[in-house]
Structures are given as structure tokens and as C-alpha cells.
Amino acid sequence: MEAVTEVLSALIPPLVVGGAFIFGVVKLLRAEGFGRGANHRRQAENPELIRQSGESPQG
């Protein structure tokens, strides 16, 4: 049982750091707007959607 505790205590810090890194990357990508690709493509193809949604036509 002591070996399991040692393994877990050795793995927890890298998992926490990795989780924080992934969280930061996802947050950065969402802030930059990479999560809205399909919606922007549709609006670029059909300018009426821009007027209907109330957004300004920025690239």
C-alpha cells in the first residue's frame, strides 16, 4: 500500500501542472475566437446573417 501512495504522490504535481497548462491554453484559444469558426464562416458566406445578428462586419 505504501508503494501506491508513493506513486500517487509523485504523479499528482505533474497532473496539476498539466491541467493548469491545458486550462490556460483553452482559455487563450477561446479568448482569441478560435471556438467560433463555423459561425463566422456562415456569416461570411451570407451577409444577411450579419445584419440579423446585430454584429458589425469585422473580419
WOHU-V776774 format. One record per run of one state. SS is the DSSP state (H for helix, E for strand, C for the rest). FROM is the first residue (numbers start at 1). TO is the last residue. If there is no record, write none. Layout:
ss->SS from->FROM to->TO
ss->SS from->FROM to->TO
This chain:
ss->C from->1 to->1
ss->H from->2 to->32
ss->C from->33 to->33
ss->H from->34 to->45
ss->C from->46 to->46
ss->H from->47 to->53
ss->C from->54 to->59
